[in-house]
Amino acid sequence: MDKNELIRLAANRAQESLQGGKLKGKAWIAIAVAGVVLLLGFLAYRLILIELVTRLSDHH
């Protein structure tokens, strides 16, 4: 192995390790979908809770 080939191999390894830390498009979509589902679930929970409290206070 000559010096240029070793440098090229080292550069390829460095490039692979840099790309390994990046999130792919599908991973970003999955994170976004999970966030939206969590947000909608939280909002539904809050609306149900508010409805329950107002219904209880009306009867009292």
N, C-alpha and C positions, 0 to 999 in steps of 0.2 A: 504494500500500500504506500502510495506516495503522499506527500503533504497535502496536495490539492484534494485528493479523494477523502482524506481524513477530515479536512475542513468542511467539505460538502456533506459528509455523513453527520458531523456535529451540527451543522446548520439545519439539516433535515430533522434531527432529533429535537432541537430547540423549537422548530416550527411545530412539530407534533405536540409538544408539551404545551405550547401556547394555545393551540386549537382545542386541546382537551379541556381547558378551563372555560371555554365559551359554551353558552347554552344554545342549543339548536332551536329552530323555529317551532317545532312541535312541542318542545319543553316550555317555551314561552306561552304558547296557546294553552297548554294544560294548566299552567300556573294562573293564567288570566281566567280560564273557565272556573277553576277551583275558587278563585277570589270572588267571582260574580255569584257563584252558588252560595258561598258563605255569606256574602252581603245580602242576598235575597232571603236566605234563611233567617238571618238576624232581623231584617225588616219585617218579615212575616211574624216572627216571634214577638216583636215589639207591638205590632198592630193587634195581634190576638190578645196580648197582655193588656193593652189599653182598652180594647173592647170589653174584656172581662171586668176590669176595674170600673169602667163607666156603667156597665150593666149592673154590677153589684151596688154601686152608689145610687143608681136610680131607684132601686127597690127599697133602699133604706130610708 
